[in-house]
Amino acid sequence: MSRERWDAVDRYIGDMLVGHDEALERALISSAEAGLPAIAVSPPQGKMLHLLARIHGAKSILELGTLGGYSTIWLARALEPEGHLVTLEVEPSYARLATGNLERAGVADRVEQRVGPALASMRSLLDEGAGPFDLIFIDADKPTTPDYFELALELSRPGGVILTDNVVRDGEIADPASEDPRVVGMRRLHELIAVETARGHVSATTIQTVGSKGYDGFTLALVLAG
């Protein structure tokens, strides 16, 4: 099946089930105009994040990788009343752009932005006694993802959910000979999760996806114990 067909299906799903939203569409347009990499989740994926957060009744969300704020808007809109979202971004210019997009979407009052390396920001959250978070979305640099996951476990509550994006890497995750640091990072992530599963700390699975973002996938982990 061709990439063109995947794109067509995503457009169909977007038109039929996601719909058009000026604030979300403007977030994508402003990101493209500012030269940000086109790596935000797709509209169907954004809606999936939104629905997962709503199903979970999330009151506290941590996001790693704000970019232009597209996924942040989806997640912030899913929060329970009085809910709070913390989003981490290493690039100051991206964070500034996201601020405007969050304000236009009317969710800036429930979002706290932190700028700097995500590992340092996560450690600061732990030091501050922040959380525990109901849902953590990891969508930052891929080689460091296993380290993010370890800290995410510390910042989660039993029953919390950790969702990690871009884990399949065009299927390369199944290739032990790959030297791509992003693939190596995702293989390390799965090895880590396998250990935590054996310890009874999490229950997880990975789902392959195709669409406008190509062939990839996400890992969903339910935190069972601290």
N, C-alpha and C positions, 0 to 999 in steps of 0.2 A: 504494500500500500504506500502511496506517495505522500510526501510532506504536504503537497497541495491539498490532498484529501483530508489530512489531519487539520490543516488550517480551515478548510471549508466546514468541517464538523464543529470546530470550536466557534466559528462565526454563527453557525446554526444554533448551537446551544446558547450562545450569548444573546442572540435575538429572541429565542423562544423562552428561556428560563432566567436569564440574568437581567436583560433589559438595558436601557440606556440611562446613564446617570451623569449629569453634567460635572459634578465635583470629581468623580472618579475618572472620567474621561479627560478632564482638564489636568488632573495629576499626571496622567500618562503623557499628554501633549507637552506640558511644561517640562517634564523630565527629558523628553526627546529634544526639545528646543535648547535645553541647557547642556546637551551633550552627555547626559548620564547613560551608562550602558543599558541596553534594552533587556534587562534581566528580571524585571518585576514579574510576579505571578500573572498568569492570564486571567481574564474575567471569570471563567468558570472555576479556576483554582481559587481566586479571591472569594467567590461565593461559597466555595467549599470551606475555606477557613472560617468565614462568617458563620456558617451553619454549625460547624463543629463547636465553635465557641458558644453559640446559643444553646445547642443541645446539652453542652456541659454546664450551662448556667454560670459561665465564667464571670467572676467579679474582679479578678486580677490577672493581667496578662503581661508577659515579658516577650518582647520581640528583639531578635538579634538581626540587624540589617535593615535600617529604615529606608535607605535609598531615597526615592522621591515621596515616600509616604503612601503609596498605593495600597499595599497590604495593610498598612497601619490603619487606614481609613476603614477598610473592611472589618478588621478586628475590633476597632474602637466602637463601631456601630453595633457590634454584637454584645457589648458589655451589659451586664445587669445594671439597674439604677445604682448610682453611687459607685460604679465600677471605675477601675483605674488601669491604665496601660503604661508601661515603661518601654520605650524603644531606644535601642542602642545603635549608634552610627559612628564610624571612625572618621569619615570625611566631613569636615565642617561645611563645605559648600553644599553637599547633599542635604545635610541637616537643615541649612537655611532654606533651601528650596522646599523641603518637606514641611517646614513651619507654615509657609504660605498655603500649601495644599491642604494641610490639616485645618487651618483657619477657614478656608473657603468651604470645606466640608462640614464645618460646624462641630468638630470633635476635639479641637485644641484644648478645651477645658478639662478633658479627661485623659489627656496624653502628656506624659513627662518624657522629654527628650534628653538623652545623655550623649555627649560627644566624646569620643576617645576609643582606644582599643577595647574591644568587647570583653576580653578576659579581665582587664583591669576594672572595667565598669561592673562586671559581675561580682568580682571580689569585693568591690566597694559596697554593693548591695548586700552581700553577706555580712560584711563588717557592720553595716547600719542596721542589721536585723530586718531587712526588707523581706516582703513575702510572708508566708510561702505563696507562690503563684499557682493559680488554677490551670493555666495553659501557658506553655512556652513554645514559641515558634522560632526555630533556628534556620536562618537564611543568610548567613554571613560567609566569610572566606572558608573554602572547603577543607584545606589542609588542617585547619585548626578545629574543625567540627568535633572531633572526639573530646578535646579539652572543654569545649563549650558544653557538650553533653554531660560530662562529669560534674561541672558546676551547676548545670541545670537540675541535676538530681538533688543537689543540696538546696536549691532554691524552690523545689517543688514540694507539695504536700502529698501524702498518700491519697490516691485517687486523682492526682493531677495528670495532665497530658503533656507530653513533649512531642512536637511535630517537627521533623527535620526535612528540608527540601533539597532537591537536586542530588539524590543519593545514588541513582543508577548510572548516570554518566554515559548515555548512549550504549548501555550494556557492558561497559568496560569494568564495572564492579566485579563481574564474574571472571575477569582475566587476571590471574595472579602475577602475570609477567608485566603488567602495565607499570610504567614508572611515572606516570602523570601524578603529580603531588595531590591533585584533587581526587583522583581515583584511590590513591593510597590512603588518603584521609577517610574516605567513605568505607573502605575495607576495614580500616582500624576502628571506625565507628561501629560497624557490625560485630567485629570481634569483641569490642567493649560491651555492647548490648548483650551478646551471647553470654558473657561472664556474669553480667548483672542479672540476666534471666535465670541462670543456674543458681545464683544466690537468693533468688526469690524477691529481688528488688523491683523488677519490671516485667511486664509482658508486652511483647512488641511484634510488629510485622512490617514488611516493606511492600509497597504496591508500585508496580511499573505503570508509567503513564506515557501517552503520546498526545500531541496537540500542537498548538502554535509555538510552544516552547521546545518542540522536538521530542526526542525519546529520552525520558528520565524517570523519576519516581520520587516517592516520599516515604519516610519511616514514621510510623505512629507508635509511640510507647506510652503505656499506662503505668504510672508509678504505683507500686504495690506497698512499699515500705521505705522508711527512711534509712 
